[in-house]
Amino acid sequence: MKRAFCAVIMYVILTSASPSWAGTSLPFIVNMNEAVNIDTTGGTPRIALDVGGVTRYAPYSAGTGTSSLTFTYDAVAGDVDLDGVTLSSPLDLNGGTITDLNGNPATDLTFTVPNTSGVKIDYPSLSMDFIYDADGRYTLNGTAYNDLASFLGAVGGTFTRNSVATYFDSSGALQTVSNNVPRFDYDPVTHAPKGILIEERRTNLLTNTQIITAVPTNGTLTFMPSEIGPDGVTGHVYRLQLPASPGTYLSFGNGGASTSTFSIYVKQYGGDNNFSLLLDSSTRGSTKTATSQWVRYSESHTSSTGLNGINNADDSFATDVLIAFPQLEQGGFATSYIPTTAAVVTREKDIFNIPYLPSLPFGMYGEIEFPSPMNIVPRFIGTNNDGRSPLETNTSGIRASLWNGTTSLPGPITSALAGRIVKAASRHTSTGRAVTSDGLVPTSDGNTIPMDWTFISPGHGAGTNTYSNGHVRLIKIYSSATIPDAQLQLLTQ
């Protein structure tokens, strides 16, 4: 007599707090009500599962002769399912057989579908995690690289910057790196990793910024040889004392351009810690208060004749603070500090290129911390064809596929992007595109992006105004994957 089999499926969750680095083989355990034999001569029994809207299969992998069978799904590069895969009942014989030990075939292979909302897959074809550790972690089609140099060597990528540049290390000290060395920047106060710093070309128009020679109009500037500066060493710190009287300030000179930004590091010293930054001889910026930590303050103005420096917050109150490393640069926001001596110094732009062209359909995810304020069209991910930006932003929100003909696709309305971490994702297929950020419902249209580039550029594009001027934290690309709207939302939450 043939007997019915009862199949009860169990499963193993292989996820982690960082799903990108979760295991890519997902074993599902099926417990039968008695021992069985599996014959794969004509085909391999399997379980169907939905992975982000795509039907995949977990084929039988172990357990014949026992009542416990293992079916294993090996994730495909490009898979993403952040609300959990879904299994389908019954077991699919797929040309194979399942029999008891006496050779009787299985008659009932249905099972109650378990809750697999915790079985999540995030397996990008290309992933660049710049905050994973001191120099990031990178994967390409399942192969992992634990430092940027190894990754670039393996894929033929390049990182160049034809000048030295500064950044903050994990202890909060300001450091200088040589030409062509990437900067993995940290918050100088919290020491939290911020990602790889990508900036445009800028020039510090002030000279002698480490040995300050400017003279206050009314007050004193005193060299403090034993005070430790933002760079963690002594020799660059000055005490600025401004009495409570009108016309008192320390100026580093005129604005130098129609739009320029003055910045300086300030730290509390005595009890008179309120100050403001100078916009011209009679105009102050907003009142600021120095703290026990070195903090960089900045003000921008549009007058080429305006003065740049520090004055009292109010003529009725004195100012007594420590200062270091002034900078004046053309542009509407401050970039990283550029040390100077007798002449002005230019920090060249960071150029970061990866020779990678995903296959349609594909999805992209980016996580960037932008400066405040930010420039016109900072890129999440640019290309060597500057008209193709699968994921970018402007001052009003996220968008995708700039210059698809003459059309860009705006994303859903978001809060201001400047000065915060922005998470955004896009989908590109042969019939259209979609884009979203911050977990909002994506916008979409029927336009497609021409696939006519040869490399991607995290944090910048080929144009002069397309630099993020911020910290790229994470980039993921899901090649040959059509990512549904729900998964785009989950990526950006």
GIDAUR-V366573 format. One line per field, one symbol per residue. ss: DSSP state (H for helix, E for strand, C for the rest). burial: 1 if it has 16 or more other C-alpha atoms within 10 Angstrom, else 0. A space follows every 10 residues. Layout:
ss=???
burial=???
//
This chain:
ss=CCCCCCEEEE ECCCCCCCHH HCCCEEEEEE EECCCEEEEC CCCCCEEEEE ECCEEEEEEE EECCCCCEEE EEEECCCCCE ECCCCEEEEE EECCCCEEEE CCCCECCCCC CCCCCCCCCC EECCCEEEEC CCCCCCEEEE CCEEECCHHH HHHHHCCEEE CCCCEEEECC CCCEEEECCC CCCEEECCCC CCEEEEEECC CEEECCCCCC CCCCCCCCEE EEECCCCECC CCCECCCEEE EECCCCCCEE EEEECCCCCE EEEEEEEECC CCCEEEEEEE CCEECCCEEC CCCCEEEEEE ECCCCCEEEE ECCCCCCCEE EEEEEEEEEE CCCCCCCCCC CCCCEEECCC EEEECCCCCC CEEEEEEEEC CCCCCCCCEE EEECCCCCCC EEEECCEEEE EEEECCEEEE CCCCCCCCCC EEEEEEEEEC CEEEEEECCC CCEEECCCCC CCCCCEEECC CCCCCCCCCE EEEEEEEEEC CCCCHHHHHH HCC
burial=0000111111 1001100011 1111011111 1100111110 0001111110 1111011111 1011011111 1110111111 1111111101 1110011111 0001110011 0000010011 1111111111 1101111111 0100100100 1100001110 1011111111 0111110011 1111111100 0011111111 0111111111 1100010111 1011001011 1000011111 1111000111 1111111011 1111111110 0111111111 1001100011 0001111111 1110011111 1111001111 1111111111 1111111111 0001111111 1111110101 1111111111 1101101111 1111111111 1111011111 1101000111 1110001100 1111111110 0011111111 1111001110 0010111111 1100011111 1111111111 1111111111 110
//
